Amino acid sequence: MLPSEKAERWVRRVGYAALALIVLYIVVWAVRFVSGAYGRAMEQREPPPETQAAMVEPVR
């Protein structure tokens, strides 16, 4: 194997590793963004505590 082929293989592996890290970062960022947005949406759906009536057990 020629030295240039070894260098090309090494550069390609480094490039693939960098690409994999970038994709992993994007996936982690997207998951954190969606989970944060979902949490804020669920928090807004919940009525404020002062408007919630006390739960009363039904009489049997």
C-alpha positions in Angstrom: 0.0 0.0 0.0 1.4 3.4 -0.9 1.9 6.1 1.7 -0.6 8.3 0.0 -3.2 5.6 0.2 -2.6 5.2 3.9 -2.9 8.9 4.4 -6.1 9.0 2.3 -7.6 6.2 4.4 -6.6 8.0 7.6 -8.2 11.2 6.5 -11.3 9.4 5.4 -11.6 7.8 8.8 -11.1 11.1 10.6 -13.7 12.7 8.3 -16.3 9.9 9.1 -15.6 10.2 12.8 -16.1 14.0 12.6 -19.3 13.5 10.6 -20.6 11.0 13.1 -19.9 13.4 16.0 -21.8 16.2 14.2 -24.8 14.0 13.6 -24.8 12.8 17.2 -24.7 16.5 18.4 -27.6 17.4 16.1 -29.6 14.4 17.4 -28.9 15.3 21.0 -29.8 19.0 20.4 -33.0 18.0 18.7 -34.1 15.7 21.5 -33.4 18.4 24.1 -35.2 21.0 22.1 -38.3 18.8 21.5 -38.4 17.6 25.1 -38.1 21.2 26.4 -40.9 22.4 24.1 -43.1 19.4 25.1 -42.5 20.2 28.8 -43.4 23.8 28.3 -46.6 22.9 26.3 -47.7 20.4 29.0 -47.1 23.1 31.7 -49.2 25.6 29.8 -52.0 23.0 29.4 -52.2 22.5 33.2 -54.7 24.9 34.9 -53.1 27.0 37.6 -53.4 25.6 41.2 -55.7 28.4 42.4 -58.3 27.4 39.8 -58.3 23.7 40.6 -61.2 22.6 42.8 -60.5 20.1 45.6 -61.2 16.5 44.7 -64.2 15.2 46.7 -64.8 11.4 47.1 -68.2 10.4 45.8 -70.6 9.1 48.5 -71.6 5.5 48.1 
